[in-house]
Amino acid sequence: MKEDLEERVANICTVGLWHQALVLAAGFADMGHSAHGVGDEPEVARALGEGHTPLFEPGLAALSRRNIKAGRLQFSSAYRQAAPLCG
């Protein structure tokens, strides 16, 4: 059963682009899932997508950049666009 869980890749959306949602999205992406953080601040979504984290959490910036580069972590301010990606 553990092997089955390890092989599954989920499409996950977090609502919000700040502390808890950002840490969750980056963590899920680092576990191999496709994570999409969505919030209502376009400038924050753009900065996050470029690998800039607006808060300090040990290791978060490197974790985010690594998963953005791997294509597992995305950010957006368009809820309608993000909804079909998550499921």
C-alpha positions in Angstrom: 0.0 0.0 0.0 2.9 2.4 0.8 4.2 1.9 -2.8 0.8 2.8 -4.2 0.7 6.1 -2.3 4.2 7.0 -3.3 3.4 6.6 -7.0 0.3 8.8 -7.0 0.7 12.4 -8.1 -2.1 14.8 -7.0 -3.0 18.1 -8.5 -3.3 20.4 -5.4 -4.5 24.0 -5.1 -3.9 26.1 -2.1 -6.0 29.2 -1.6 -4.0 32.2 -0.5 -0.4 33.2 -1.3 0.9 33.9 2.2 2.4 31.9 5.0 0.4 28.7 5.5 -0.8 28.2 1.9 2.7 29.0 0.5 4.4 26.5 2.8 1.9 23.8 2.1 2.1 24.3 -1.7 5.9 24.2 -1.7 5.9 21.2 0.6 3.4 19.3 -1.6 5.4 20.1 -4.7 8.6 18.9 -3.1 6.8 15.6 -2.4 6.3 15.3 -6.1 2.8 16.6 -6.5 1.7 19.4 -8.8 0.9 22.4 -6.6 -0.8 25.6 -7.6 -1.1 28.5 -5.2 -3.8 30.9 -6.0 -4.7 34.2 -4.4 -6.1 37.7 -5.1 -2.8 39.6 -5.3 -1.4 39.5 -8.9 1.9 41.1 -7.9 2.5 38.6 -5.1 1.6 35.7 -7.5 4.1 37.0 -10.1 6.9 37.5 -7.5 6.3 34.0 -6.1 6.4 32.5 -9.6 9.8 34.2 -10.1 11.0 32.5 -6.9 10.8 35.5 -4.6 9.2 34.6 -1.2 7.7 37.6 0.7 8.2 36.0 4.1 10.9 34.2 6.0 10.6 30.5 6.7 13.9 28.6 6.9 14.5 26.8 3.6 11.3 28.0 1.9 13.0 30.2 -0.8 15.2 27.3 -2.0 12.3 24.8 -1.8 10.1 27.1 -3.8 12.7 27.8 -6.5 13.6 24.2 -6.8 10.0 23.1 -7.4 9.2 26.1 -9.7 12.2 25.0 -11.8 11.0 21.4 -11.8 7.5 22.6 -13.0 5.7 21.3 -9.9 4.9 24.6 -8.3 2.9 27.5 -9.9 1.2 30.6 -8.6 -1.7 32.6 -10.0 -4.2 35.3 -9.1 -6.8 33.8 -11.5 -9.1 31.5 -9.6 -11.1 30.4 -12.6 -7.8 29.5 -14.4 -6.6 27.6 -11.4 -9.7 25.6 -10.7 -9.4 23.1 -13.6 -5.8 22.4 -12.7 -6.7 21.1 -9.3 -8.6 18.0 -8.7 
